[in-house]
Amino acid sequence: DTLKAGKGLNDVKIVKYCVEHFFTDVIQYLIDRGVKFDKNNDSFDLNREGGHSKNRVFHVSDITGMKTMETLGKLIRNHHNIKVYENHMVLDLITKNKIEKSKGKDVCLGFYVYDIEAEFVRTVQCKATFIATGGLGKVFLYTSNTDTSTGDGFAMCYRAGLPLVNMEFIQFHPTVFYDELAVTEGERRFLLTEALRGAGAILKLYKDSAEDLVLKYDPLGSKATRDVVVLTEDIEMRKHGLNNVWLDCTKIDKDKLKSNFQNSYDFCLNKGIDITKEPVPVVYAEHYSNGGVLVNSNSETGIRGCYVLGETAYTGLHGATRLASSSGPECVLFARLAAKHFLLNSDDVPSLKVPLWQSGETVESKDKITVGYYWEVIRRTMNSLCGMSRNEERLIAAKELLESLNNSINNFYWNYRVSKDFLEVRNIADAASIIIESALTRKESRGCHFREDFPKTNNRNYLGLTIAKKENKPHILKLREVN
């Protein structure tokens, strides 16, 4: 199922390794640390989600990620040898080559981090840096991500010269709650879990429609992978001039809906909708970056001592589309592999004197409007010109606009003291530029990258990875060359 969703771009060895180790090294590991997955009598209650051919997803009601993070977060906070710094935002990596102005094999020596409350940049020197900064949803106007998902790790690694892979493959989630009375247009959208469709919910064009909207595009109907379902929504909504479609959960057993999907049920009920009796208005929104910073099987980058984990990393597990519920176990598995690798190699990292952060002649900016303008323009540009459906004309327009903005942002960076808002804008601008350049490079449609001007998949020229690296235009590295 993972390979089928990946449309030929997965690393088969990594997929095989993950499939063989996800239970013993992830599920059992989480159970041992207190995550209480739902059970049905004496056995685990396994969900089926979009793109899966079998019920295999371990879950905690419909808030698995939240409960996993709560459990592990509590262990971290109670650990005697872990210090958590709240309200800090990383700026950039400190590397050997940057200090020595050399071009040999690079080593990560630490990083600069901004203390948001003290408005002060700290210098951190360490034997290893693990980057787990999450996604880049805030690059787009509509997202299911948190407000901190501003592409920090992607941008920071790119600026350090590391290659980013397959950044054009942005996964949109097909079922986020559509609220026409939302307070702000770009506010975070509530996600209605994939498992609802796996349990029998279907997407419909209108509230009173009977047929599964997706069936005419895929024999799996609403159980198809996210890229298929989202593209269906996009086509049908534009064709009929609609702002949303409808998710009908009424065929699912009422008791199961209330128990297995309590979070979704309660949220909708609070909005005046009983999902056991009527459909829910939904729309798609940015959800996940299938691409990321290139890492090896230990999650280490090309800079020694620098590891990248989770959504920020490209491990090879996900191809052109990510299979639902596979990124959670990927996070845990590769974090454990990275930790093990560091412990076996921690003495190899050289010790060099790291320079403190220098503010130079910069002054504090009193102008909040400029940064807000950058933020608004970038996100609207990405939504309109580099969203679910793309073409050359729109992508070139987006590229030219981002190039102009990046020049202004770069000037701002060197003339004014850093702030949280500005650092986030700088990062989403870098991440947006990488996505646009990668989307321009891949002149085909595959998985969650859809080009209106190249609607077919082209294995002859594009069965490979899109490599984006600073100072170079993105290029396709054919899979046979990778192997």
C-alpha positions as CSV (number, residue, x, y, z in Angstrom):
1,D,0.0,0.0,0.0
2,T,2.9,2.4,0.8
3,L,4.5,1.7,-2.5
4,K,1.3,2.0,-4.4
5,A,0.6,5.4,-2.8
6,G,4.2,6.5,-3.5
7,K,3.8,6.2,-7.2
8,G,7.4,4.8,-7.8
9,L,9.4,7.3,-5.7
10,N,9.7,5.4,-2.4
11,D,13.0,3.9,-1.3
12,V,12.0,0.3,-1.3
13,K,14.6,-0.8,1.3
14,I,13.4,1.9,3.7
15,V,9.8,0.9,3.2
16,K,10.6,-2.7,3.9
17,Y,12.6,-1.8,7.0
18,C,9.8,0.3,8.4
19,V,7.1,-2.3,7.7
20,E,9.2,-4.9,9.6
21,H,10.0,-2.6,12.5
22,F,7.0,-0.4,13.1
23,F,5.3,-2.8,15.6
24,T,8.3,-3.9,17.7
25,D,10.3,-0.6,17.6
26,V,7.4,1.8,17.6
27,I,4.0,0.5,18.7
28,Q,5.4,-1.7,21.5
29,Y,7.8,1.1,22.5
30,L,4.9,3.5,22.9
31,I,2.8,1.0,24.8
32,D,5.7,0.4,27.2
33,R,5.9,4.1,27.8
34,G,2.2,4.5,28.6
35,V,0.3,5.2,25.3
36,K,-3.0,3.4,25.7
37,F,-4.1,2.4,22.2
38,D,-7.8,1.5,21.9
39,K,-8.8,-2.1,22.5
40,N,-11.9,-4.1,21.4
41,N,-12.2,-6.7,24.3
42,D,-8.7,-8.3,24.5
43,S,-7.4,-7.2,21.1
44,F,-6.4,-3.9,19.7
45,D,-9.0,-2.0,17.7
46,L,-7.4,-1.3,14.4
47,N,-8.6,1.4,12.0
48,R,-8.5,1.4,8.3
49,E,-7.7,4.7,6.6
50,G,-7.5,6.1,3.1
51,G,-5.2,4.1,0.8
52,H,-4.9,1.2,3.2
53,S,-6.3,-2.2,2.1
54,K,-6.6,-3.6,5.6
55,N,-7.4,-2.4,9.1
56,R,-4.0,-1.9,10.6
57,V,-3.9,1.5,12.2
58,F,-3.4,1.6,16.0
59,H,-5.2,4.6,17.5
60,V,-6.3,6.4,20.6
61,S,-9.9,7.4,19.7
62,D,-9.3,10.0,17.0
63,I,-6.6,12.0,18.8
64,T,-3.7,9.5,18.5
65,G,-1.0,12.1,17.8
66,M,-2.1,14.4,20.7
67,K,-2.2,11.5,23.2
68,T,1.2,10.2,22.0
69,M,2.7,13.7,22.4
70,E,1.1,14.2,25.8
71,T,2.6,10.9,27.1
72,L,6.1,11.4,25.7
73,G,6.0,15.1,26.7
74,K,5.3,14.2,30.3
75,L,8.2,11.7,30.3
76,I,10.5,14.5,28.9
77,R,9.5,17.1,31.5
78,N,9.9,14.6,34.4
79,H,13.4,13.4,33.2
80,H,16.2,14.5,35.6
81,N,18.7,15.1,32.8
82,I,16.6,17.0,30.2
83,K,16.1,20.7,30.3
84,V,13.3,22.2,28.2
85,Y,13.6,25.8,26.9
86,E,10.1,27.2,26.2
87,N,9.6,30.1,23.8
88,H,12.9,29.7,22.0
89,M,13.2,29.7,18.2
90,V,16.2,28.4,16.3
91,L,17.8,30.7,13.7
92,D,20.6,28.9,11.9
93,L,23.1,26.0,12.3
94,I,26.7,26.7,13.2
95,T,29.0,24.6,11.0
96,K,32.8,24.0,10.7
97,N,32.9,25.1,7.1
98,K,31.0,28.3,7.9
99,I,33.5,29.2,10.7
100,E,36.6,28.3,8.8
101,K,35.2,29.5,5.4
102,S,36.2,26.1,4.0
103,K,34.5,23.6,1.6
104,G,35.5,20.2,3.0
105,K,33.4,17.6,4.8
106,D,31.2,19.7,7.1
107,V,30.4,19.2,10.8
108,C,27.6,20.7,12.9
109,L,28.9,22.4,16.0
110,G,25.6,23.8,17.3
111,F,23.1,26.6,16.5
112,Y,21.9,30.0,17.2
113,V,18.5,30.3,19.0
114,Y,16.3,33.3,19.7
115,D,14.9,33.7,23.2
116,I,11.5,35.2,22.4
117,E,10.7,36.5,25.8
118,A,14.2,38.0,26.5
119,E,14.5,39.1,22.8
120,F,18.1,37.8,22.8
121,V,20.0,35.4,20.6
122,R,21.8,32.6,22.4
123,T,24.7,30.5,21.0
124,V,24.4,26.8,21.7
125,Q,27.5,24.5,21.2
126,C,26.8,20.8,21.2
127,K,28.1,17.4,20.0
128,A,24.9,16.7,18.0
129,T,21.9,18.7,16.8
130,F,18.6,16.9,16.3
131,I,16.2,19.0,14.2
132,A,12.5,18.1,14.7
133,T,10.8,21.3,13.9
134,G,7.7,19.8,12.1
135,G,6.0,21.0,9.0
136,L,5.5,24.1,6.9
137,G,1.7,24.4,6.8
138,K,1.8,28.2,7.5
139,V,3.4,28.7,4.1
140,F,-0.1,28.3,2.8
141,L,-3.2,30.3,3.7
142,Y,-5.2,27.2,4.8
143,T,-3.6,24.5,6.9
144,S,-4.4,21.9,9.5
145,N,-1.0,22.6,11.1
146,T,-0.2,24.6,14.3
147,D,0.8,28.2,14.1
148,T,4.5,27.2,14.7
149,S,4.6,25.2,11.5
150,T,6.6,27.8,9.6
151,G,9.2,25.6,7.8
152,D,12.0,26.5,10.2
153,G,14.0,23.3,9.9
154,F,13.6,23.1,6.1
155,A,14.8,26.7,5.7
156,M,17.6,26.4,8.2
157,C,19.0,23.3,6.6
158,Y,18.7,24.8,3.1
159,R,20.7,27.9,4.2
160,A,23.3,25.5,5.6
161,G,23.8,24.0,2.1
162,L,21.9,20.7,2.7
163,P,19.9,19.2,-0.1
164,L,16.1,19.1,0.1
165,V,14.2,16.4,-1.7
166,N,10.8,16.3,-3.4
167,M,9.6,19.5,-1.9
168,E,6.9,19.9,-4.7
169,F,4.9,17.0,-3.1
170,I,2.7,18.9,-0.7
171,Q,-0.1,16.8,0.8
172,F,-3.4,18.4,1.3
173,H,-5.9,16.8,3.7
174,P,-9.3,16.3,2.1
175,T,-11.5,16.7,5.2
176,V,-11.0,19.8,7.4
177,F,-14.0,21.4,8.8
178,Y,-15.3,24.3,6.6
179,D,-16.6,27.1,8.7
180,E,-18.0,30.0,6.6
181,L,-18.2,32.1,9.8
182,A,-14.5,31.6,10.7
183,V,-13.1,34.5,12.5
184,T,-10.1,34.9,10.2
185,E,-9.8,33.6,6.7
186,G,-6.4,31.9,7.3
187,E,-7.1,30.4,10.8
188,R,-6.1,26.9,11.5
189,R,-8.7,24.3,10.3
190,F,-10.0,21.5,12.4
191,L,-9.1,18.1,10.9
192,L,-11.8,15.4,10.6
193,T,-9.8,12.2,10.8
194,E,-9.0,10.0,7.8
195,A,-10.4,7.1,9.7
196,L,-13.9,8.3,9.2
197,R,-13.7,7.5,5.5
198,G,-12.0,4.2,6.3
199,A,-15.0,3.4,8.6
200,G,-17.5,4.1,5.8
201,A,-18.0,7.9,5.5
202,I,-18.3,9.2,2.0
203,L,-17.7,12.6,0.3
204,K,-20.7,14.2,-1.5
205,L,-21.0,17.2,-3.8
206,Y,-24.1,18.6,-2.0
207,K,-25.6,18.1,1.4
208,D,-28.5,16.1,-0.1
209,S,-26.5,14.1,-2.7
210,A,-26.6,10.4,-2.5
211,E,-23.6,9.2,-4.5
212,D,-19.9,9.0,-3.5
213,L,-18.3,12.0,-5.2
214,V,-14.9,10.2,-5.6
215,L,-16.2,7.0,-7.3
216,K,-16.1,8.4,-10.8
217,Y,-12.4,9.2,-10.3
218,D,-11.3,6.1,-8.4
219,P,-12.9,2.6,-7.8
220,L,-12.0,3.0,-4.1
221,G,-14.2,6.0,-3.9
222,S,-13.8,8.0,-0.7
223,K,-11.4,5.4,0.6
224,A,-8.8,6.4,-2.1
225,T,-5.5,8.0,-1.2
226,R,-5.5,11.7,-0.2
227,D,-4.1,13.0,-3.5
228,V,-7.0,11.4,-5.5
229,V,-9.6,12.6,-3.0
230,V,-8.2,16.2,-2.8
231,L,-7.9,16.5,-6.6
232,T,-11.5,15.3,-6.9
233,E,-12.6,18.0,-4.5
234,D,-10.6,20.7,-6.3
235,I,-12.0,19.8,-9.8
236,E,-15.6,19.4,-8.6
237,M,-15.6,22.6,-6.5
238,R,-14.2,24.7,-9.3
239,K,-16.5,23.1,-11.9
240,H,-19.6,23.9,-9.8
241,G,-18.4,27.1,-8.1
242,L,-18.5,25.7,-4.6
243,N,-16.6,26.6,-1.5
244,N,-16.9,23.1,0.1
245,V,-18.1,19.6,-0.3
246,W,-19.8,17.4,2.3
247,L,-18.6,14.4,4.4
248,D,-21.5,12.0,5.2
249,C,-20.8,9.8,8.3
250,T,-24.4,8.7,8.8
251,K,-23.8,5.2,7.6
252,I,-21.3,4.5,10.4
253,D,-22.8,2.9,13.6
254,K,-23.8,5.7,16.0
255,D,-22.2,4.2,19.0
256,K,-18.9,3.7,17.1
257,L,-19.0,7.3,15.9
258,K,-19.4,8.6,19.4
259,S,-16.7,6.3,20.9
260,N,-14.1,5.9,18.2
261,F,-14.4,9.5,16.9
262,Q,-15.3,11.3,20.0
263,N,-13.2,14.4,19.3
264,S,-14.7,14.9,15.8
265,Y,-18.2,14.2,17.1
266,D,-17.9,16.7,20.0
267,F,-16.3,19.4,17.7
268,C,-19.1,19.1,15.1
269,L,-21.8,19.0,17.8
270,N,-20.4,22.2,19.3
271,K,-20.8,23.7,15.8
272,G,-24.5,22.6,15.7
273,I,-24.0,19.5,13.6
274,D,-24.8,16.0,14.8
275,I,-22.7,13.8,12.5
276,T,-24.7,10.7,13.3
277,K,-27.7,12.4,11.5
278,E,-26.4,14.9,8.9
279,P,-23.3,15.5,6.7
280,V,-20.5,17.9,7.6
281,P,-19.2,20.7,5.4
282,V,-15.5,20.1,4.6
283,V,-12.7,21.4,2.4
284,Y,-9.1,20.5,1.7
285,A,-6.2,22.3,3.4
286,E,-2.4,21.9,3.5
287,H,-1.5,19.0,5.8
288,Y,2.0,17.5,5.3
289,S,5.2,17.9,3.3
290,N,6.2,14.6,1.7
291,G,9.6,16.1,0.9
292,G,12.2,17.2,3.3
293,V,15.9,17.4,4.2
294,L,17.8,14.4,2.7
295,V,18.9,12.0,5.5
296,N,20.4,8.5,5.5
297,S,19.0,5.4,7.3
298,N,20.2,6.8,10.7
299,S,18.5,10.1,10.0
300,E,21.9,11.9,9.7
301,T,22.3,14.6,7.1
302,G,25.4,15.3,4.9
303,I,26.7,17.5,7.8
304,R,28.1,15.3,10.5
305,G,26.5,15.6,13.8
306,C,23.3,17.1,12.3
307,Y,20.2,14.8,12.4
308,V,16.8,15.7,11.0
309,L,13.6,13.9,12.2
310,G,9.9,13.8,11.5
311,E,8.2,15.8,8.8
312,T,11.3,17.9,8.3
313,A,13.2,14.9,7.1
314,Y,13.1,13.0,3.8
315,T,13.8,9.3,4.8
316,G,12.6,7.7,1.6
317,L,9.5,6.1,3.2
318,H,7.0,8.4,1.5
319,G,7.0,8.8,-2.3
320,A,4.8,11.1,-4.3
321,T,2.0,10.6,-1.7
322,R,2.2,9.7,2.0
323,L,0.0,6.8,3.2
324,A,-2.2,7.9,6.1
325,S,-0.9,7.4,9.6
326,S,2.6,6.3,8.5
327,S,4.4,9.5,9.5
328,G,3.8,9.1,13.2
329,P,5.6,5.7,13.5
330,E,8.3,7.1,11.1
331,C,9.0,9.9,13.6
332,V,9.6,7.4,16.4
333,L,11.5,4.8,14.5
334,F,14.0,7.2,12.9
335,A,14.4,9.2,16.2
336,R,15.5,6.0,17.9
337,L,17.9,5.1,15.0
338,A,19.4,8.6,15.2
339,A,19.9,8.4,18.9
340,K,21.6,5.0,18.7
341,H,23.9,6.3,15.9
342,F,24.9,9.3,17.9
343,L,25.7,7.3,21.0
344,L,28.0,5.1,18.9
345,N,29.7,8.0,17.2
346,S,29.6,10.9,19.6
347,D,33.4,11.0,20.1
348,D,34.0,11.7,16.4
349,V,32.8,15.3,16.5
350,P,35.6,17.8,16.7
351,S,35.7,20.6,19.3
352,L,36.1,24.1,17.9
353,K,35.5,27.5,19.4
354,V,32.1,28.7,18.2
355,P,31.6,32.5,17.7
356,L,28.8,34.2,19.6
357,W,25.9,35.8,17.8
358,Q,26.8,39.3,16.5
359,S,24.0,41.8,16.0
360,G,26.4,44.3,14.4
361,E,25.0,47.7,13.5
362,T,21.3,46.5,13.4
363,V,18.6,48.5,15.0
364,E,15.1,47.5,16.3
365,S,12.4,47.9,13.7
366,K,9.3,49.8,14.9
367,D,7.4,48.8,11.7
368,K,5.1,45.9,12.2
369,I,3.2,46.4,9.0
370,T,6.0,45.4,6.6
371,V,6.5,42.0,8.2
372,G,2.7,41.5,8.3
373,Y,2.6,42.4,4.6
374,Y,5.3,39.8,3.7
375,W,3.4,37.2,5.7
376,E,0.1,37.8,4.0
377,V,1.5,38.1,0.4
378,I,3.5,34.9,0.6
379,R,0.7,32.8,2.0
380,R,-1.9,34.1,-0.5
381,T,0.5,33.6,-3.4
382,M,1.2,30.0,-2.4
383,N,-2.5,29.3,-2.0
384,S,-3.5,30.9,-5.4
385,L,-0.5,30.0,-7.6
386,C,1.2,26.9,-6.1
387,G,-1.7,25.1,-4.4
388,M,-3.3,21.8,-5.4
389,S,-3.5,22.6,-9.1
390,R,-0.4,24.1,-10.8
391,N,0.8,25.3,-14.2
392,E,3.9,27.0,-15.7
393,E,2.3,30.4,-15.9
394,R,1.2,30.5,-12.3
395,L,4.4,29.0,-10.9
396,I,6.6,31.5,-12.8
397,A,4.4,34.4,-11.5
398,A,4.9,33.0,-7.9
399,K,8.6,32.6,-8.4
400,E,9.1,36.2,-9.6
401,L,7.1,37.5,-6.7
402,L,9.0,35.5,-4.2
403,E,12.3,36.5,-5.6
404,S,11.4,40.2,-5.2
405,L,10.1,39.5,-1.6
406,N,13.2,37.5,-0.7
407,N,15.4,40.5,-1.7
408,S,13.4,42.8,0.6
409,I,13.4,40.2,3.4
410,N,17.2,39.7,3.1
411,N,17.8,43.5,3.4
412,F,15.5,43.6,6.4
413,Y,17.4,40.8,8.0
414,W,20.8,42.6,7.8
415,N,19.5,46.0,8.8
416,Y,17.2,45.2,11.8
417,R,17.3,43.1,14.9
418,V,15.6,39.8,14.6
419,S,12.2,39.1,16.1
420,K,9.9,36.0,16.2
421,D,7.6,37.3,13.5
422,F,10.4,38.3,11.2
423,L,12.2,34.9,11.6
424,E,9.0,33.1,10.7
425,V,8.5,35.2,7.6
426,R,12.1,34.6,6.6
427,N,11.6,30.9,6.9
428,I,8.2,30.6,5.1
429,A,9.7,32.7,2.3
430,D,12.6,30.3,1.9
431,A,10.4,27.2,2.1
432,A,7.9,28.7,-0.4
433,S,10.7,29.4,-2.9
434,I,12.0,25.8,-2.7
435,I,8.5,24.4,-3.2
436,I,7.9,26.7,-6.3
437,E,11.3,25.9,-7.9
438,S,10.8,22.1,-7.3
439,A,7.2,22.3,-8.8
440,L,8.6,24.1,-11.9
441,T,11.3,21.4,-12.3
442,R,8.9,18.4,-12.3
443,K,6.9,18.8,-15.6
444,E,4.5,15.9,-14.9
445,S,1.7,15.0,-12.6
446,R,2.4,12.3,-9.9
447,G,0.9,11.7,-6.5
448,C,0.0,15.0,-4.8
449,H,1.9,17.1,-7.4
450,F,-0.6,18.0,-10.1
451,R,0.3,20.1,-13.2
452,E,-2.6,21.1,-15.4
453,D,-0.2,21.6,-18.3
454,F,1.4,18.2,-17.8
455,P,-1.5,16.0,-16.5
456,K,0.2,12.7,-17.2
457,T,2.9,10.8,-15.3
458,N,6.2,10.8,-17.2
459,N,8.4,7.9,-16.0
460,R,11.0,8.4,-18.7
461,N,12.1,11.8,-17.5
462,Y,10.8,12.1,-14.0
463,L,11.0,8.8,-12.2
464,G,13.4,10.2,-9.7
465,L,13.9,12.6,-6.9
466,T,13.8,16.4,-7.2
467,I,17.0,17.7,-5.5
468,A,17.0,21.4,-4.4
469,K,20.2,22.8,-3.0
470,K,21.2,26.4,-2.3
471,E,23.1,28.1,-5.2
472,N,21.9,25.5,-7.7
473,K,18.7,25.1,-9.6
474,P,16.7,22.0,-8.6
475,H,17.2,19.0,-10.8
476,I,15.8,15.4,-11.1
477,L,18.1,12.7,-9.9
478,K,16.8,9.5,-11.6
479,L,16.1,6.6,-9.3
480,R,18.6,4.3,-11.1
481,E,21.3,6.9,-10.3
482,V,20.2,7.0,-6.6
483,N,20.4,3.2,-6.4
